[in-house]
């Protein structure tokens, strides 16, 4: 007879994991600690989730969706192209890495430790890149859009976000500085840098 999965148990597991990931990080959080926090046995936890990685992804997906969708709404209200682009870069490189006690760093830890057999799929990354690319392209002059869309700028911005997330974890007092954001705005917008047209 198949075990009936209870939504309240699943929710308790996710809440316990979220608290632990925020406080201790992915690598220091064990499935036994998650189970204890949810008041279930570790074997019961595995009836609901195949792995700690699956639990993190279940938490991280709506977390990232919520933040990028809020960013899209904010960016859509900004009329100045540079300010719009600055909003995107600041969100990716300063706000997301700091949010929820550096919650995004959990994903960096998980991805560095996950085995291929644990079922990582890049769907969330592709979704995020699509949204980021749309926001960035909405800020650049039409003459630059085709050139930027031809590359994979959103992937580069997300890879940089990974680095800034790790940096905030290791050195919280030194997030991405405004000068770096302005330099990248110049590069993306095709602004003059040191008198030369990009």
C-alpha angles and dihedrals in degrees: 000000000000117000116250110236114221118215091216091057091050090049091049091052092050093047092049092048092048092053092048096044090051093048103035107015130240099284095049094046115090129199088237090058090047090050092047091051090051092046093238132114118262090242089054090051088060090056087066103034131025094214147353086259091058090051091052093048090049088056099037098050097065090036092059094039091055093050098045092045090052089048091052090055092049094046091049090059094052114090100185109088096213092047089049092052091044089055091054095047094044091050092050099041105030113016102040094046090052099038119111094004091308094310092167089064087070088068091051090052092046095048092049091054104033121110118226088241091064090078107249110180122186094222094114092048091050091048091050093046091052091052093045093048091053092050093047094046090050087061100048129081115264092247089061099044098080092046093050095041090054091066128048100256093153090057091052091049091050092048088052088049088057090054094047089049091055090045092054088051092051099033111018093174092062111057122163106302125231092244091062091050091050092049092052090046088055092049094047095043093046092239123167113273118189089346096302124114113233 
